[in-house]
Amino acid sequence: MVNRLSAEDSMYYFLDGAGTSALTGALLIIDPVEGGGRRVDYPALVSTVEHRLQLVPRYRQIVKEIALGLGRPVWVDDPDFDVTFHVRLSALPQPGSALQLEELIARLMSRPLDRSRPLWEMYLIEGLGDGRIALLTKSHRCLIDGADNRELSEVVTDATPEPVTLDEDLWMPGEPPGQASMAVGALAEAMARPGELVESLLRGNGPVADVWSVADRSARLVASTVQQLINTAPDSPLNEVTTSLRLFTTGRISRQDCMRVAARFDCTFNDVLLAVVAGVLRRWMLSVTDSVGHGETVRVILPLRARDVEAQAVGQDSWMPVDGPEFVTDLPVGEDSPAVRLMQVAGLADRYAGSTRRLAPELKPLLPDLGVVPFGELSARAFSSIFQRPYNVPISMSGSVSDRYLAGGRVAEVYTLPTLAAQRALAISVNQYGDAVQFAFLADRAVVEDLPAMAGYLLESFDELLHAGPGEPSTR
């Protein structure tokens, strides 16, 4: 039976192009001191990955497109799969600094994945200071689909120092289908689901006759639906035409102090995090413009679960973004006072999370289960139309994650690498792990040239919140 990509996964697959790539992943820092001296080496990592791939079959499969775009691509076992091609060893000149690590990650994330192989890479990076090592996973977004298809960084880690034991996996690749059979299968599926779209295709001289007009109509339909729900975002250099070159940086703040600020201002924990991000973006804007107007805002999109405790949560102990409803809200970067900024963030987020006009629906209900459809053309046009500028910056947020271990070594820090889509020069992720809140910033090198400064802006923004508002400031 053909295992076809879902409509949403197909959209992510065809999103790749000039200046954009639907990549995500994670950066894990492993400290052997915290792990009782247990070190993670390359052979142990390869063995762990090879053993766990049975939990995520897509990581041993390649994507095969259908001739003439007659249907969604299919997952096919890679007959030449070699785990050592995907799991790689790298090193920094000792003692490697955080800046050197971030520059290496930026270069690795700038490189496109090889589409003739499974769409992922993993790097064990040695040479960090204090004997630490880093693990970088780089996965295409189409590989990840909630709890059933998790990102590899979550699959290879454990909740205890003792790795989970799985049954022996004797994997053999299946026989790949031919292009002719895949095309016939796509046509058969389409004809088995009569509908307006399929009828419009079959009314022409052949199934390909009207594909371009169908792509245009489909893209306009999806785009108009979304644009009715969310207004255009403010003008911002963060929505410039982007390149494929990346910059990456990280920062950490105290989770306990965030809770104290939230209690002092009687707001939610995530309100504090959004206010910190607002302060970071305000400082960045002041560094690239002459002034920031008092009412100026930056529009962000974030998971609805960040506001609604009843919203469907991510899988337990997950740091990777998954499908779910999102909403857009405005961060008041023009506000001078950190206390007022926090109150405005909380008020706007509460209001917009409950507004149907600010909800950004999931792609799934907007994408019919199409059969005969020019997916490459449709995806490119639909994404560029839908997301031309309804928001400035995407923010992914995860809940608190308990301790994790890699081959017995304790993971000390976890950073999610957010997906940077077309016409987005900056993406931010926020994770809660251990006693810290960990931020990752991924940016277009040509637009946000000073991204490493974001780490300093993060500490400054958080520090001013600690010392603002009623009551005594907490100690750090």
PyMOL commands that set and color helices and strands:
alter all, ss='L'
color gray80, all
select helices_A, chain A and resi 7-15+42-55+57-60+67-69+83-86+98-110+129-131+141-143+152-155+179-191+196-202+211-229+237-239+255-265+269-288+304-306+338-353+356-358+363-366+375-386+453-466
alter helices_A, ss='H'
color red, helices_A
select strands_A, chain A and resi 3-4+23-30+61-64+74-77+87-96+120-128+133-140+157-158+246-254+298-303+326-331+359-360+393-401+405-406+409-417+426-433+436-444
alter strands_A, ss='S'
color yellow, strands_A
deselect
rebuild
show_as cartoon
